[in-house]
Amino acid sequence: MEHKYITREMLLQIPRQPGIYKMLDANGNIIYVGKSKCLRNRVQSYFVKNPKWEKVGRMVSMIKDIDYIVTDTHLEARLLECTLIKDIRPRFNAQMKNDGRYFYIRVENYNKHNALSITDERTDNCFGPFRSRYTISDFLGRLKNLYPIRKSNGRYEVEYHMFPLTMEQDTFNENREVLLELLNEEENIVLLTEALQEKLEEAATACRFEMASVYRDMIICFGMLRNGLNGYKALASRDILIKLPVGDGCKMFYVSGGNVINTSYMETITEKEKKVFIKESKAIFKAKIPSENEKAGIDFRDVLYSEISDLPMEAIEFLS
């Protein structure tokens, strides 16, 4: 594909290394930020005869220049991409730049119409933050048909009602306590899911397939809720040492509280050097001022969680 400004020679100058790239328009504005394990291959993929997506075609027609930053590792490229998207908010980036729109689920006091609501700010009895407002809103609407959810002898009792029941204050408060239990403790969501699974199987056995599909959808929704509330607990509650090969050596990352606290390149990792690095990292963490932007933290934790999940076990060491 011939381009008015971007030539083949320019593309060939881009290294085959990990990093981030920035697409600039005629006014020098950054209109897109991306990352890749191989910058040249990724950037070249935009300049093809028939772009895969219409959005890419529109963006490419506006590109006048390309800038890039090489990083030692793909993890650093992803973290830098996230930071730049939040800082610059490029026109053609869709993800990670609108964290101000992320929201919380709030357990309400007595309210005949809403036991759970969505709020933009964290207050008492709030859980989250979450990203997909439409998905969660739809789930909370459907959840009304399960109320009241009761607990007896360590088991949850659920029944789907075709129309939501009006709960008087005593019943509402009992249901409220159950909701607080579910949102505070992951194992309670597991127990509720088991109760929903039993209902699904009963409906399927009775050939009530439409009702079975309703319970199936509720199980999926509670799984999504469980992941949103607890998906990062293991990451955030433990200090982690990540070791990634870089050239002839290795780059160390110290992760604590779901954040990269410190990095260091080492040609060889001795036990002594590792202990010094850990001690230094703990001192940095102790002096670090906690971020006030809880919503933005979701995206950075996503990056870390997905990268750690893809790494071989020998690259990860849990310290606590």
Summary of the structure (lengths in Angstrom):
residues: 320
radius of gyration: 24.6
end to end distance: 52.5
largest distance: 73.5
contacts: 886
relative contact order: 0.09
helix: 47%
strand: 20%
